[in-house]
Amino acid sequence: QHYFSWLLRKLPELRSLSVQGLQRIFYLKLEDLVPAPAVIENMFVSTLPF
């Protein structure tokens, strides 16, 4: 149980890191600076509304 409460306290930090990572990936994709791996491409394609 101690581990679970520690993990719950870490969630905001992990969420923040996740958002920062997505922003960086989106920027690199937008600027065409580096080719994105297929996993990343599929992640963006699956979130498009059309």
PyMOL Python script that loads the backbone (N, CA, C, O; Angstrom):
from pymol import cmd

cmd.read_pdbstr("""\
ATOM      1  N   GLN A   1       0.834  -1.205   0.000  1.00  0.00           N
ATOM      2  CA  GLN A   1       0.000   0.000   0.000  1.00  0.00           C
ATOM      3  C   GLN A   1       0.872   1.260   0.000  1.00  0.00           C
ATOM      4  O   GLN A   1       0.515   2.270  -0.606  1.00  0.00           O
ATOM      5  N   HIS A   2       2.001   1.191   0.676  1.00  0.00           N
ATOM      6  CA  HIS A   2       2.906   2.341   0.706  1.00  0.00           C
ATOM      7  C   HIS A   2       3.333   2.733  -0.710  1.00  0.00           C
ATOM      8  O   HIS A   2       3.389   3.915  -1.049  1.00  0.00           O
ATOM      9  N   TYR A   3       3.631   1.725  -1.525  1.00  0.00           N
ATOM     10  CA  TYR A   3       4.050   1.986  -2.905  1.00  0.00           C
ATOM     11  C   TYR A   3       2.933   2.662  -3.695  1.00  0.00           C
ATOM     12  O   TYR A   3       3.181   3.579  -4.478  1.00  0.00           O
ATOM     13  N   PHE A   4       1.703   2.201  -3.482  1.00  0.00           N
ATOM     14  CA  PHE A   4       0.565   2.760  -4.210  1.00  0.00           C
ATOM     15  C   PHE A   4       0.360   4.235  -3.870  1.00  0.00           C
ATOM     16  O   PHE A   4       0.105   5.040  -4.765  1.00  0.00           O
ATOM     17  N   SER A   5       0.466   4.598  -2.601  1.00  0.00           N
ATOM     18  CA  SER A   5       0.296   6.008  -2.222  1.00  0.00           C
ATOM     19  C   SER A   5       1.441   6.852  -2.776  1.00  0.00           C
ATOM     20  O   SER A   5       1.233   8.002  -3.165  1.00  0.00           O
ATOM     21  N   TRP A   6       2.648   6.287  -2.812  1.00  0.00           N
ATOM     22  CA  TRP A   6       3.785   6.997  -3.402  1.00  0.00           C
ATOM     23  C   TRP A   6       3.527   7.241  -4.888  1.00  0.00           C
ATOM     24  O   TRP A   6       3.795   8.322  -5.413  1.00  0.00           O
ATOM     25  N   LEU A   7       3.002   6.215  -5.548  1.00  0.00           N
ATOM     26  CA  LEU A   7       2.708   6.323  -6.974  1.00  0.00           C
ATOM     27  C   LEU A   7       1.642   7.384  -7.240  1.00  0.00           C
ATOM     28  O   LEU A   7       1.755   8.155  -8.193  1.00  0.00           O
ATOM     29  N   LEU A   8       0.616   7.423  -6.407  1.00  0.00           N
ATOM     30  CA  LEU A   8      -0.433   8.433  -6.563  1.00  0.00           C
ATOM     31  C   LEU A   8       0.118   9.841  -6.390  1.00  0.00           C
ATOM     32  O   LEU A   8      -0.317  10.766  -7.077  1.00  0.00           O
ATOM     33  N   ARG A   9       1.066  10.013  -5.485  1.00  0.00           N
ATOM     34  CA  ARG A   9       1.682  11.336  -5.299  1.00  0.00           C
ATOM     35  C   ARG A   9       2.514  11.736  -6.511  1.00  0.00           C
ATOM     36  O   ARG A   9       2.691  12.926  -6.773  1.00  0.00           O
ATOM     37  N   LYS A  10       3.024  10.760  -7.248  1.00  0.00           N
ATOM     38  CA  LYS A  10       3.856  11.031  -8.423  1.00  0.00           C
ATOM     39  C   LYS A  10       3.040  11.348  -9.677  1.00  0.00           C
ATOM     40  O   LYS A  10       3.594  11.865 -10.647  1.00  0.00           O
ATOM     41  N   LEU A  11       1.758  11.055  -9.682  1.00  0.00           N
ATOM     42  CA  LEU A  11       0.941  11.226 -10.888  1.00  0.00           C
ATOM     43  C   LEU A  11       0.987  12.632 -11.482  1.00  0.00           C
ATOM     44  O   LEU A  11       1.147  12.752 -12.697  1.00  0.00           O
ATOM     45  N   PRO A  12       0.856  13.712 -10.690  1.00  0.00           N
ATOM     46  CA  PRO A  12       0.926  15.045 -11.307  1.00  0.00           C
ATOM     47  C   PRO A  12       2.255  15.294 -12.027  1.00  0.00           C
ATOM     48  O   PRO A  12       2.280  15.888 -13.104  1.00  0.00           O
ATOM     49  N   GLU A  13       3.347  14.838 -11.429  1.00  0.00           N
ATOM     50  CA  GLU A  13       4.662  15.014 -12.054  1.00  0.00           C
ATOM     51  C   GLU A  13       4.755  14.211 -13.351  1.00  0.00           C
ATOM     52  O   GLU A  13       5.262  14.708 -14.357  1.00  0.00           O
ATOM     53  N   LEU A  14       4.272  12.987 -13.328  1.00  0.00           N
ATOM     54  CA  LEU A  14       4.298  12.157 -14.534  1.00  0.00           C
ATOM     55  C   LEU A  14       3.421  12.749 -15.626  1.00  0.00           C
ATOM     56  O   LEU A  14       3.780  12.714 -16.803  1.00  0.00           O
ATOM     57  N   ARG A  15       2.282  13.287 -15.240  1.00  0.00           N
ATOM     58  CA  ARG A  15       1.381  13.902 -16.221  1.00  0.00           C
ATOM     59  C   ARG A  15       2.057  15.101 -16.871  1.00  0.00           C
ATOM     60  O   ARG A  15       1.956  15.302 -18.081  1.00  0.00           O
ATOM     61  N   SER A  16       2.747  15.896 -16.060  1.00  0.00           N
ATOM     62  CA  SER A  16       3.451  17.071 -16.571  1.00  0.00           C
ATOM     63  C   SER A  16       4.544  16.663 -17.558  1.00  0.00           C
ATOM     64  O   SER A  16       4.690  17.271 -18.619  1.00  0.00           O
ATOM     65  N   LEU A  17       5.308  15.633 -17.205  1.00  0.00           N
ATOM     66  CA  LEU A  17       6.359  15.153 -18.104  1.00  0.00           C
ATOM     67  C   LEU A  17       5.766  14.617 -19.401  1.00  0.00           C
ATOM     68  O   LEU A  17       6.334  14.806 -20.476  1.00  0.00           O
ATOM     69  N   SER A  18       4.627  13.952 -19.294  1.00  0.00           N
ATOM     70  CA  SER A  18       3.966  13.413 -20.475  1.00  0.00           C
ATOM     71  C   SER A  18       3.531  14.535 -21.417  1.00  0.00           C
ATOM     72  O   SER A  18       3.713  14.441 -22.631  1.00  0.00           O
ATOM     73  N   VAL A  19       2.957  15.591 -20.851  1.00  0.00           N
ATOM     74  CA  VAL A  19       2.517  16.732 -21.665  1.00  0.00           C
ATOM     75  C   VAL A  19       3.716  17.396 -22.330  1.00  0.00           C
ATOM     76  O   VAL A  19       3.660  17.739 -23.511  1.00  0.00           O
ATOM     77  N   GLN A  20       4.802  17.579 -21.578  1.00  0.00           N
ATOM     78  CA  GLN A  20       6.008  18.188 -22.156  1.00  0.00           C
ATOM     79  C   GLN A  20       6.550  17.330 -23.292  1.00  0.00           C
ATOM     80  O   GLN A  20       6.956  17.852 -24.330  1.00  0.00           O
ATOM     81  N   GLY A  21       6.555  16.032 -23.097  1.00  0.00           N
ATOM     82  CA  GLY A  21       7.036  15.125 -24.138  1.00  0.00           C
ATOM     83  C   GLY A  21       6.191  15.208 -25.396  1.00  0.00           C
ATOM     84  O   GLY A  21       6.720  15.244 -26.507  1.00  0.00           O
ATOM     85  N   LEU A  22       4.870  15.238 -25.217  1.00  0.00           N
ATOM     86  CA  LEU A  22       3.986  15.349 -26.381  1.00  0.00           C
ATOM     87  C   LEU A  22       4.186  16.667 -27.106  1.00  0.00           C
ATOM     88  O   LEU A  22       4.147  16.715 -28.336  1.00  0.00           O
ATOM     89  N   GLN A  23       4.403  17.745 -26.346  1.00  0.00           N
ATOM     90  CA  GLN A  23       4.642  19.043 -26.980  1.00  0.00           C
ATOM     91  C   GLN A  23       5.920  19.022 -27.801  1.00  0.00           C
ATOM     92  O   GLN A  23       5.960  19.581 -28.897  1.00  0.00           O
ATOM     93  N   ARG A  24       6.963  18.386 -27.286  1.00  0.00           N
ATOM     94  CA  ARG A  24       8.230  18.296 -28.029  1.00  0.00           C
ATOM     95  C   ARG A  24       8.069  17.457 -29.286  1.00  0.00           C
ATOM     96  O   ARG A  24       8.554  17.821 -30.358  1.00  0.00           O
ATOM     97  N   ILE A  25       7.384  16.332 -29.141  1.00  0.00           N
ATOM     98  CA  ILE A  25       7.155  15.469 -30.305  1.00  0.00           C
ATOM     99  C   ILE A  25       6.360  16.218 -31.366  1.00  0.00           C
ATOM    100  O   ILE A  25       6.681  16.151 -32.553  1.00  0.00           O
ATOM    101  N   PHE A  26       5.316  16.935 -30.932  1.00  0.00           N
ATOM    102  CA  PHE A  26       4.480  17.684 -31.869  1.00  0.00           C
ATOM    103  C   PHE A  26       5.305  18.750 -32.580  1.00  0.00           C
ATOM    104  O   PHE A  26       5.151  18.949 -33.785  1.00  0.00           O
ATOM    105  N   TYR A  27       6.184  19.443 -31.843  1.00  0.00           N
ATOM    106  CA  TYR A  27       7.030  20.475 -32.442  1.00  0.00           C
ATOM    107  C   TYR A  27       7.961  19.865 -33.488  1.00  0.00           C
ATOM    108  O   TYR A  27       8.083  20.387 -34.596  1.00  0.00           O
ATOM    109  N   LEU A  28       8.614  18.762 -33.134  1.00  0.00           N
ATOM    110  CA  LEU A  28       9.527  18.116 -34.081  1.00  0.00           C
ATOM    111  C   LEU A  28       8.774  17.654 -35.320  1.00  0.00           C
ATOM    112  O   LEU A  28       9.281  17.757 -36.437  1.00  0.00           O
ATOM    113  N   LYS A  29       7.566  17.145 -35.119  1.00  0.00           N
ATOM    114  CA  LYS A  29       6.750  16.693 -36.248  1.00  0.00           C
ATOM    115  C   LYS A  29       6.316  17.882 -37.103  1.00  0.00           C
ATOM    116  O   LYS A  29       6.352  17.819 -38.332  1.00  0.00           O
ATOM    117  N   LEU A  30       5.910  18.954 -36.449  1.00  0.00           N
ATOM    118  CA  LEU A  30       5.439  20.146 -37.145  1.00  0.00           C
ATOM    119  C   LEU A  30       6.547  20.761 -37.997  1.00  0.00           C
ATOM    120  O   LEU A  30       6.311  21.174 -39.132  1.00  0.00           O
ATOM    121  N   GLU A  31       7.744  20.819 -37.446  1.00  0.00           N
ATOM    122  CA  GLU A  31       8.871  21.438 -38.145  1.00  0.00           C
ATOM    123  C   GLU A  31       9.581  20.470 -39.091  1.00  0.00           C
ATOM    124  O   GLU A  31      10.501  20.866 -39.807  1.00  0.00           O
ATOM    125  N   ASP A  32       9.161  19.214 -39.097  1.00  0.00           N
ATOM    126  CA  ASP A  32       9.817  18.187 -39.920  1.00  0.00           C
ATOM    127  C   ASP A  32      11.315  18.111 -39.655  1.00  0.00           C
ATOM    128  O   ASP A  32      12.109  17.944 -40.581  1.00  0.00           O
ATOM    129  N   LEU A  33      11.696  18.235 -38.388  1.00  0.00           N
ATOM    130  CA  LEU A  33      13.117  18.225 -38.038  1.00  0.00           C
ATOM    131  C   LEU A  33      13.692  16.816 -38.050  1.00  0.00           C
ATOM    132  O   LEU A  33      14.819  16.602 -38.497  1.00  0.00           O
ATOM    133  N   VAL A  34      12.932  15.876 -37.567  1.00  0.00           N
ATOM    134  CA  VAL A  34      13.370  14.480 -37.573  1.00  0.00           C
ATOM    135  C   VAL A  34      12.177  13.618 -37.970  1.00  0.00           C
ATOM    136  O   VAL A  34      11.039  13.953 -37.645  1.00  0.00           O
ATOM    137  N   PRO A  35      12.423  12.520 -38.664  1.00  0.00           N
ATOM    138  CA  PRO A  35      11.311  11.629 -38.998  1.00  0.00           C
ATOM    139  C   PRO A  35      10.787  10.953 -37.732  1.00  0.00           C
ATOM    140  O   PRO A  35      11.563  10.471 -36.907  1.00  0.00           O
ATOM    141  N   ALA A  36       9.490  10.926 -37.591  1.00  0.00           N
ATOM    142  CA  ALA A  36       8.886  10.307 -36.415  1.00  0.00           C
ATOM    143  C   ALA A  36       8.755   8.802 -36.622  1.00  0.00           C
ATOM    144  O   ALA A  36       8.443   8.347 -37.722  1.00  0.00           O
ATOM    145  N   PRO A  37       8.991   8.037 -35.569  1.00  0.00           N
ATOM    146  CA  PRO A  37       8.774   6.587 -35.670  1.00  0.00           C
ATOM    147  C   PRO A  37       7.303   6.281 -35.960  1.00  0.00           C
ATOM    148  O   PRO A  37       6.427   7.098 -35.674  1.00  0.00           O
ATOM    149  N   ALA A  38       7.045   5.133 -36.513  1.00  0.00           N
ATOM    150  CA  ALA A  38       5.679   4.744 -36.884  1.00  0.00           C
ATOM    151  C   ALA A  38       4.729   4.777 -35.690  1.00  0.00           C
ATOM    152  O   ALA A  38       3.563   5.144 -35.840  1.00  0.00           O
ATOM    153  N   VAL A  39       5.207   4.402 -34.520  1.00  0.00           N
ATOM    154  CA  VAL A  39       4.357   4.399 -33.318  1.00  0.00           C
ATOM    155  C   VAL A  39       3.845   5.803 -33.038  1.00  0.00           C
ATOM    156  O   VAL A  39       2.674   5.986 -32.704  1.00  0.00           O
ATOM    157  N   ILE A  40       4.726   6.801 -33.175  1.00  0.00           N
ATOM    158  CA  ILE A  40       4.341   8.193 -32.924  1.00  0.00           C
ATOM    159  C   ILE A  40       3.373   8.664 -34.005  1.00  0.00           C
ATOM    160  O   ILE A  40       2.371   9.312 -33.703  1.00  0.00           O
ATOM    161  N   GLU A  41       3.665   8.343 -35.251  1.00  0.00           N
ATOM    162  CA  GLU A  41       2.773   8.725 -36.348  1.00  0.00           C
ATOM    163  C   GLU A  41       1.367   8.176 -36.112  1.00  0.00           C
ATOM    164  O   GLU A  41       0.378   8.891 -36.273  1.00  0.00           O
ATOM    165  N   ASN A  42       1.288   6.914 -35.734  1.00  0.00           N
ATOM    166  CA  ASN A  42      -0.013   6.287 -35.489  1.00  0.00           C
ATOM    167  C   ASN A  42      -0.737   6.944 -34.325  1.00  0.00           C
ATOM    168  O   ASN A  42      -1.964   7.043 -34.332  1.00  0.00           O
ATOM    169  N   MET A  43       0.012   7.392 -33.330  1.00  0.00           N
ATOM    170  CA  MET A  43      -0.600   8.047 -32.180  1.00  0.00           C
ATOM    171  C   MET A  43      -1.274   9.346 -32.621  1.00  0.00           C
ATOM    172  O   MET A  43      -2.384   9.651 -32.184  1.00  0.00           O
ATOM    173  N   PHE A  44      -0.605  10.108 -33.484  1.00  0.00           N
ATOM    174  CA  PHE A  44      -1.184  11.362 -33.955  1.00  0.00           C
ATOM    175  C   PHE A  44      -2.356  11.107 -34.897  1.00  0.00           C
ATOM    176  O   PHE A  44      -3.363  11.813 -34.833  1.00  0.00           O
ATOM    177  N   VAL A  45      -2.242  10.122 -35.757  1.00  0.00           N
ATOM    178  CA  VAL A  45      -3.315   9.816 -36.700  1.00  0.00           C
ATOM    179  C   VAL A  45      -4.573   9.385 -35.952  1.00  0.00           C
ATOM    180  O   VAL A  45      -5.681   9.755 -36.341  1.00  0.00           O
ATOM    181  N   SER A  46      -4.413   8.610 -34.885  1.00  0.00           N
ATOM    182  CA  SER A  46      -5.581   8.099 -34.164  1.00  0.00           C
ATOM    183  C   SER A  46      -6.301   9.187 -33.375  1.00  0.00           C
ATOM    184  O   SER A  46      -7.437   8.976 -32.952  1.00  0.00           O
ATOM    185  N   THR A  47      -5.674  10.344 -33.166  1.00  0.00           N
ATOM    186  CA  THR A  47      -6.331  11.406 -32.403  1.00  0.00           C
ATOM    187  C   THR A  47      -7.019  12.427 -33.302  1.00  0.00           C
ATOM    188  O   THR A  47      -7.698  13.326 -32.806  1.00  0.00           O
ATOM    189  N   LEU A  48      -6.853  12.300 -34.611  1.00  0.00           N
ATOM    190  CA  LEU A  48      -7.506  13.240 -35.519  1.00  0.00           C
ATOM    191  C   LEU A  48      -9.006  12.952 -35.594  1.00  0.00           C
ATOM    192  O   LEU A  48      -9.413  11.791 -35.623  1.00  0.00           O
ATOM    193  N   PRO A  49      -9.821  13.994 -35.625  1.00  0.00           N
ATOM    194  CA  PRO A  49     -11.272  13.773 -35.632  1.00  0.00           C
ATOM    195  C   PRO A  49     -11.844  13.368 -36.987  1.00  0.00           C
ATOM    196  O   PRO A  49     -13.042  13.107 -37.088  1.00  0.00           O
ATOM    197  N   PHE A  50     -11.017  13.309 -38.033  1.00  0.00           N
ATOM    198  CA  PHE A  50     -11.545  12.949 -39.349  1.00  0.00           C
ATOM    199  C   PHE A  50     -10.710  11.861 -39.979  1.00  0.00           C
ATOM    200  O   PHE A  50     -11.001  11.425 -41.092  1.00  0.00           O
TER     201      PHE A  50
END
""", "prot")
cmd.dss("prot")
cmd.show_as("cartoon", "prot")
cmd.util.cbc("prot")
cmd.orient("prot")
